[in-house]
Amino acid sequence: MSINFRKLKQELTNEAVISILQDLGGELYKKSEKEIIFYSCCHHLRATEHKPKLYYYPDTCSFFCYSCGTAFDIISLIQERWNLENKEFTFMEIIYYIIDKTGLSVDNLQRINPVTKGNTPWKEILGKYSKNVSNMTSLTIYPKSILSCFSHKYPTAWLDEGISPEAMDFYHIGYYDLESQTTIPCYDINNNLVGIRVRNWNPEHGAKYSSLKMIHKFNLSNNKQNEQDICGTDFKFSTNQVLYGLNTNKYNIEAKKKVVITEGEKSVLKAHTWFGHHNMTIAMFGNHLNNYRRNLLLELGVDEVIIAPDYDYKEVGSPEHKQWERNQIRLAQMFSGFCQVSIMLDEEGIVPYKNNIFDMTKEMYEQFYAERYRLV
């Protein structure tokens, strides 16, 4: 029997979620229409002995723990808890545990395979266009304790641009004092730390953005071997395998069936400043998207991709503008046949050269969003 996991999560009532969490050891702390707060059973065996930092957002059926900095749905949260308890289980045992605890009908959760033209299954169509996906290299996973060696300083320039301290805390933005660099931790879709990028504030570094190169010793666990290992580490990673913000925003994207694609990490931070836990924005680390990263979004069931580009042209109709248009069309065509694609156009030249709509006000963003132009 094939179960529709997305429907399973959507069928859960708040009372059902509370019942499951209490069974897992995550007692209820506070409940409101917008959020339900539990004690953090995701990483504390005795959760009630610690602060209640696990938040559930009913509108997106998602959790976020402000203690361990991890996003969950109900399935991944149970998996995390049972791993913490060293419990042996299979994925389907989690599913039937949820069904048993909530009394949901299995018959109502059966999956009906979506089809496309010619009655070809959607995933079969996707596979035909998934060239070179199997050639992706394995990403290095780093211990998150590394982030504790950075100072808790907010860049004044980013604060002046309207990025909130809360957004920077949420994405674990730090500061590497020895090199005058703002650190930007980057995670894969499963919330593994796979690299660290930096914003260089010292002009002698050359590029504005680069990977972090650790130049001093940092002891992760009072072990000199660890201290030696991290010194000299370059936290560079393959950006064509990661979408910035997807680890935290994937459940919003899945619930809304929409994703806003932009180029830089700051746009994701600005979107969080404006929309908080309703953020459905991810960044590509540039303006190129490959099949692997496209598929990460399609597998979340998106119905619409909204492009929020940098406006890399000075005059409409110029060769620079025509190249920009070709780049946007190329990006849109990546999703042709899978979902709708729209773009936020700046037809009146309001946004400054090489800026993004996220560099403007929230009101302007909402206007551009409402007036977005369909490409595919």
Sequence and secondary structure as in RCSB ss.txt:
>XXXX:A:sequence
MSINFRKLKQELTNEAVISILQDLGGELYKKSEKEIIFYSCCHHLRATEHKPKLYYYPDTCSFFCYSCGTAFDII
SLIQERWNLENKEFTFMEIIYYIIDKTGLSVDNLQRINPVTKGNTPWKEILGKYSKNVSNMTSLTIYPKSILSCF
SHKYPTAWLDEGISPEAMDFYHIGYYDLESQTTIPCYDINNNLVGIRVRNWNPEHGAKYSSLKMIHKFNLSNNKQ
NEQDICGTDFKFSTNQVLYGLNTNKYNIEAKKKVVITEGEKSVLKAHTWFGHHNMTIAMFGNHLNNYRRNLLLEL
GVDEVIIAPDYDYKEVGSPEHKQWERNQIRLAQMFSGFCQVSIMLDEEGIVPYKNNIFDMTKEMYEQFYAERYRL
V
>XXXX:A:secstr
  B HHHHHHH  HHHHHHHHHHHT  EEEE SS EEE  TTT TTGGGS   EEEETTTTEEEETTTTEEE HH
HHHHHHHHHTT    HHHHHHHHHHHHT  SGGGB    B GGG BHHHHHHHT TTGGG        GGGGGGS
B    HHHHHTT  HHHHHHTT EEEGGGTEEEEEEE TT  EEEEEEEE SGGG SSEEE B  S   SSS HH
HHHHHTT B    GGG  BTHHHHHHHHHHHTEEEEESSHHHHHHHHHHHGGG  EEE SSS   HHHHHHHHTT
T SEEEE  B   SSTTSHHHHHHHHHHHHHHHTTTTTSEEEE   TT  S TT BGGGS HHHHHHHHHT EE 
 
